[in-house]
Structure formats: structure tokens, C-alpha cells
Amino acid sequence: MVPLTSVRPRLAGLRRLARSATARRADGIFLVEGATLGAEASAAGLRIREIYIETSRADEDTRALADRLTAAGATLVEVEAGTLAKVGASVTPQPLLAIVERPVVAREQSPAEVASFVLVAVSVADPGNAGTLLRCAEAAGAGGVIFAGDAADPYGPKAVRASAGSIFRLPAALSEDPVATLEDLRERGLRTVGAAAGRGLPYDRADLTPPLALVVGSESHGLPASLARQIDDWVHVPLGGQAESLNVGAAAAVLCFEVQRRRRDTPAVDGTPADR
């Protein structure tokens, strides 16, 4: 346990991690809020360095988790009620906050090295959407998500919350150059399929059988024209009523689960459904 006199400088470090993607990348760590996500991070095998807990607000399960993580090597820091609200990671602060080491794969290894289906998010700026894409990709059996261009940091607090734990289990690669990313995917044998409103075939008629990389664009502008040469095929989700577009998370969910359906229904060599 850390003395209360040491808490104030630690809180400054927590605020830096909550607000700065550069700090998170430089230190190789990120913040996880609440007992539920803390337990999932631990179950996924991630190393938890420190736990901050408002003991007076914590329920029995939260305190029990803190004890387990401390026994596993994490440093426990007990703070007064209201302290974690000063970190600014959440509008409704949880009584437990953990500093967790990022998986090495998220920094250095592309999901394409081990997967036949990956999701590529180009310049998706909203962290809530970034987390939703991770959650959809995991649920649909994707091997990972690549965040390319000027994209939100998937390890930011809002993205971590929105991923509902998927960030702990699904490889999340970061790339500054979308063109190089798509070229690399194609060299690895993945067909690139770009999603754009009204462009290409409707998703239920398009070829969405792996190996492929499903490429989605920013919330406001979609995929940039500069990527056209790196896209093998285009696909869209037909819309009814007067709707002009879908949220990137909603569109990606429709397309990812269509890929999952094709994989499930495509026989393997021995006649059984293909693996993920």
C-alpha cells in the first residue's frame, strides 16, 4: 500500500495517461476503469501495475478484486472518495482505476500476420466509435483491428470503455500511413474491401469471403480518395427511408457479421464449416 502523502503526484500521472495518447504510447500503459473491466484485463493475461481504489465507495466485489490483483503483484493505492473524479477519465468515475500494460502485439505486430480477416479503420476520430469497432470485430471473429491515419487511440479511456473488454483480447495495431498499411495487407494475400455509401455492390451481393481486410473510413468523410488504388473492391449497406448514412460503428457491424456468416457457411476442405 502506498502512503496517502504520495497520492498527489501519482494523480498527475493518471491525468496525463487519461488525456494523452502520446504518454500512453511512450509508457506502454493505459487506464482501465472499474472492477468489471479490471477483472477482464486480468483474465486476458495483461499485467496490472497499479490499482487505485476509493475504499469507502467500493463494494465487496471491488475490494476482493483489488486484493487479488495486489496479491498478483500490483501496487495498491487507497484514496479518499472523490479523488478519482479528479483524473477526468470518466463522467461517472468508478471506485477502482488500474494502470495496465499494453499488449506487445498492439505496438509491433500487425494482425494480418496471423489472421484471414481484419478490420481497418482509417481516420476514425471518435474514441467511442473506435471502441465499438473493436467490440464488433471481436464478436464477428475478426483477427484484429488496425487503426490507420489520424485515428483515435484505441487505448484511450473512452475507447477502452466502449470496447467492453475487447481491447484486452483483440490485437489492435496502430499505423500512421493508411496507404502503406493496405499495400502490406495485399502483399500478405488479403483482399481489401472498402465500405462507402452507395459505392460498389450491396453487402449481401458482394464477395465478402476471407481472406480479406474490411476497410471503413472516418465518420464525416468516409475513405479518402487517395486510397482508391489500394482498394480491390467496394461494398455498401443499402439504406431505406430517408437515412443518408450509417454511423461507422453500425455499418461496420453489419459488414463484419456478414463476413462471419460467409465464413460460417463456407465449407472447409473436409466439408465442415470453415474456422474463424
N, C-alpha and C positions, 0 to 999 in steps of 0.2 A: 504494500500500500504506500502511496506517495503522500507526504505531508501536505496539508492544505496550503502552507506557505509557498509551495511550488506550483500551485494550480494556475495562477495568473499568467505566467509566461507560456505555459502549456496551452492555454486558451487562445493566445495569439497565434500559435502554430496551427491550432484547429481551424481558426477563422481563415488562415492562409490556405489551408487544404480545401476548405469549403468553397472558396471563391476563385482559386487559381488553378487552371488546368496545367500551366507550366510547372507550378510547385508540385502537383501530383505526379507529373511525369518525371521530374527531376529526382524526387524522393522515392519513386516507385511504390507509393502508398495511396490509399484513398479512404474516405469515411463511409461507414455503414451505420445507419440509424435504426435503433430498436432491436428488441430481443428476437423477433421473428427472423429478420434479415441477418442478424448476428449469428443465430444458430445455423442458418443456411450457409453462410460463408464458412463457418467452421466445418460443417458437414461436407462441404465441397473440397475440403483439404487446404483452404487458404490459411496462411499464418496470420494470426491476430496479435499485433504488437501491444496495443494498449486498450483498456476499457475505461470509459468514463461513465459513472453511474450516479444518478441522483437518488440516493438510498431512500429518502423519505417518500419519493414518488413511485419507487419500483415495487412491482408486485412480487409474489413469491417465485413465480417462474423466471422473472428477470433476474432476481438475486441469485437463483440457482444457476442460471446460465453464466452469470458473472463469476461465480465460484468455480464452475467447470473450466471456463476459459483461463482463469487465473492459475488453476492447477496445471493447465497445459502450457503455461509459460508466459501468458500475457501479464502486463503490468496493470494493476487495478488502481484507479484514481477515483475516490469518492468525493463528490461535490455537493454543494447545497442546492436545494430546489430553485429552479430558475436560471441556474448557471449555464446550462446547455443552450438555452434560448439565445444567449449572447453570441453563440457561434454562428447563428444565422443560416444553418443548413436546411431548416425546415420551418414552415409557418406554424406548425404544431409540433414542437420538439418532443422527441421520445425521451424517456428517463435513462436510456442507455445509448452511448455512442462509442463506436470502436474504430481504431485505426488498423487497417488491413493491408497486407502486402499484395500488390497486383500480381496476377499470374505472369510468369515469364513469357508465355506464349502471346500475351496481348502486346508485348513490346517488340518482339523479334520474329515471330513465326507467322506466316500467312496461313489462314485456314485452308486455302487452296492446296496446300501441301498434303493434306490428309482427307479432303472432302470432295465429293462429287456434286455438291450443291451448296453454294454460298450466296449470301445476300450482300450486295454492295450498296451503301448509302452515300451518295455524293452530295456534299454540302447541305446535309440535313442539320439545320441550325438549332432547332428546338430540342433541349435535353429530354423533355418528356416524350417526344417522338422517337428520339434515339433509344430510350429505354423500351418503348413499345415495340420497336423493330427487333430488339434483342429477344423480347418475350415471344413475339410471333415466330421468329426464326427458330428458336429452340423448340417451341410447340409443334412446328411443322417439320422438324427433323433436319434442319439445315446444319451444316458442319461448322458454321461460324459467320460472323458479320464483319465486313471491312468498312470502316468509316473513312471516306476519302475526301480530299479537298478541305474546304473551310467548314468542317463539320463540328457538331457539339462533341464534347468529351464524354464518352460513354461511362467514364468513371466519376463524373460529377454527381453530387448528391441527388439532384432531381432525376437524372438518368438512372442511377442505381435504384432509387425507389420505384420508378416506372417499370424497370426490368423485372421487378418482383423476384429477384434472385437469379435470373437467367445470366446476368453478367458474371456470376461466380462459376458457372458451368460451361458457358459457351465461349469459344475463342473470339476475342474482339480485337481485330488488328486495326492499326492507325496508319493512314497513308496521306501524305501531303499532295501527291501527284496522281489524280484520277486516271490520266492517260496511261501512265506507266503501270498503274495497277491493273487496268483492263488488258493491256498488252501482255502482262505477266500471266494473267488468268488464261488468256487464249493460248499462250505458249504451253501452259500446263494441260491443255486439252479441254478446257471448259468453254462452252459456247456462251457468249454474252447476249443476254436478252434484256433490252431496255424497256421500261414502262413509261408510257407517255400518253396523255389524254388524246383519244381519237386516232392514234398512230398505230399502224400495223394491224394484226388480226385481233379479234376479241379473244380474251384469255382462254375461253373454252374451246376455241378452234385452233389455237396456236400450238406449236410444238414446245411443250414445257417438260420434256423428259430429260433427266440428267444424263451426262454431266453438264451442268450449266451454272452460270452466275447471273442471278436476277439483279438488275441494276435499277435503283429508284433514285429520284432527284429531290431537290430542295422543295420546301413547302410552297414557296412563291413562284419559282421559275422552272421547276422541273429539271430535266437533264440539260446541260449546256450543249449548244450546237458543236462545240469543239470536240465532243466525244463521239460524234456520229460515225467516224471511221473505225472506232473501236467497238461498235455495237453490231453484232451479227444479225439480230432480228429484233423487231419491235412488237409490243403487245399492249393492249389497253383493256380496261374494265368498262364495258358498256354501261351507260347511266340512263336511268329513267326519270320521269318527271322533269323538273326544271333545274335539277342539280347540274352544275357545270364541272365539278371536280370532286375528288375524294381527298380526305386527309391522307398524307403519305403513309401513316400507320394503317389506316383502313385498307388502302389499295394494296399495300404490301401483304397484309393478312390474307386478302382474297387470293393473291397470286401465290403466296407461299403454300397455302393449303391446297391449291390446285396442283402445285408441284408434288406435294406429299401424296395426293390422290393418284397422280400418274405413277409415282414410284411404287405405291402400294398395289396398283393394278397391273404393273408391268411384270410379266413372269421373268424370273432369272433363268439361267441355263438349265437348271434341273427342274423347271416348271413351277417352282414355288415363287411367291411374291418377292420382288427384289428387296434387298436390305436397304436401310437408310444410307 
